[in-house]
Amino acid sequence: MAAGYGGPENLRVEEFEVGEPGSGQLRISVRGVGVNAYDAKVYATPGDPARLPMPLGSEAAGVITAVGRDVAGWSEGDEVIAFRTSGAYASDLMVAVHALTAKPPSLGWPEAGALMLTGAAAWHSLESTRTREGDTVLVHGAAGGVGLMAVQLARLRGARVIGTTSPRNDDLLRGLGVEPVAYGDGLLERVRSLAPEGVDVALDLVGTDEAMDVSLALVADRMRIATIANFARAPREGVLLLGNGPGADPGVEVRDAARPELARLAGDGSLRVFVRSTYPLDDAADAHRQILTGHTTGKLVLLP
Ligand SMILES: NC(=O)c1ccc[n+]([C@@H]2O[C@H](COP(=O)([O-])OP(=O)(O)OC[C@H]3O[C@@H](n4cnc5c(N)ncnc54)[C@H](OP(=O)(O)O)[C@@H]3O)[C@@H](O)[C@H]2O)c1
């Protein structure tokens, strides 16, 4: 948890009793926790001291160790994914029954813990832009946590995908059927030469002015441009703004409906979770230092 506002040096591991689950709750023994950019941003700027110490983490995978009253369909020993939950940076975690999805047996613990948050955000961006077979989709930040989910899900919908990245990720993206293009000066011209017939959909998963400007220049229909990161410009540009924040569509129903689909696709191997690094829970600060670089490929995972 974050014991203070500021950088990752404020993270602490604290011992406390999780207790027994109440009505509609279950306890899980956590085996993998997805690290997300939000986890490092939520305590970065000074806020209400009453929120400290602040539990962190919204997704985890683990084994059910206790089942509360009024919970049907789950038993001790079941392997599950919990999302959206809070305080997921933990060895034992109390979750509400509605946060659970069955973990596919074929999926490893790190991959299961890191599947849902970025998967659901990517799913929402494709649903909201009505991405479908035959579309040409430009994905800004294609090799990040959300990006690698978005490009695979877009390919599964039958779209052609062009993804912006730094060149070290070119081969990874090509292996997923994505055409990589370097971000930075000249991006618009590079995309135009790859897709002279035009781009139907743009997903900004980065939040830079460049991503917004290039998307606006290439995609005629602003309801087919979505950003999950540019909260400053999206409202005045009239593009879709997705997520939690002022003026954004949280897409709770869409994201909840995505969970069984994401589990199914990850379970049958058609959707891969790329885990870049794992860290012991005690080293969560190192994971936050890495995610704060803004240049992480795939996902980071904590292992309690
Ligand atoms: N609204 C929502 O629902 C929601 C949900 C999840 C995440 N987010 C936000 O979305 C953003 C991305 O999340 P994430 O989990 O994918 O982050 P991430 O894993 O840290 O990935 C960041 C990606 O951005 C790329 N990148 C960095 N600078 C870039 C630039 N100037 N132009 C193009 N790409 C650039 C990096 O590529 P290289 O390594 O190749 O440089 C990296 O692949 C974060 O701001 C996060 O807070 C929002």
The ligand as an ORCA input file, in Angstrom:
! r2SCAN-3c Opt
* xyz 0 1
  N      -8.977      4.978    -19.400
  C      -8.803      3.683    -19.144
  O      -9.737      2.924    -19.022
  C      -7.396      3.174    -19.016
  C      -7.164      1.815    -18.777
  C      -5.842      1.366    -18.750
  C      -4.794      2.265    -18.933
  N      -5.077      3.581    -19.116
  C      -4.007      4.561    -19.379
  O      -3.569      4.319    -20.709
  C      -2.179      4.549    -20.812
  C      -1.504      3.282    -21.330
  O      -1.635      2.254    -20.384
  P      -0.748      0.940    -20.521
  O      -1.116      0.058    -19.390
  O      -0.831      0.393    -21.885
  O       0.718      1.585    -20.292
  P       2.134      0.938    -20.542
  O       2.040     -0.543    -20.409
  O       3.077      1.675    -19.683
  O       2.480      1.214    -22.083
  C       2.858      2.434    -22.527
  C       3.138      2.296    -24.032
  O       3.169      3.612    -24.582
  C       4.149      3.637    -25.579
  N       4.624      4.994    -25.744
  C       5.385      5.730    -24.884
  N       5.586      6.965    -25.391
  C       4.934      6.996    -26.584
  C       4.756      7.989    -27.579
  N       5.275      9.214    -27.431
  N       4.018      7.673    -28.650
  C       3.469      6.443    -28.820
  N       3.605      5.465    -27.902
  C       4.333      5.739    -26.814
  C       5.232      2.721    -25.102
  O       5.870      2.213    -26.247
  P       7.466      2.064    -26.336
  O       7.859      1.224    -25.157
  O       7.646      1.384    -27.651
  O       8.043      3.452    -26.263
  C       4.463      1.639    -24.348
  O       4.222      0.545    -25.188
  C      -1.711      4.976    -19.417
  O      -1.728      6.379    -19.374
  C      -2.791      4.413    -18.508
  O      -2.888      5.138    -17.297
  C      -6.331      4.063    -19.179
*
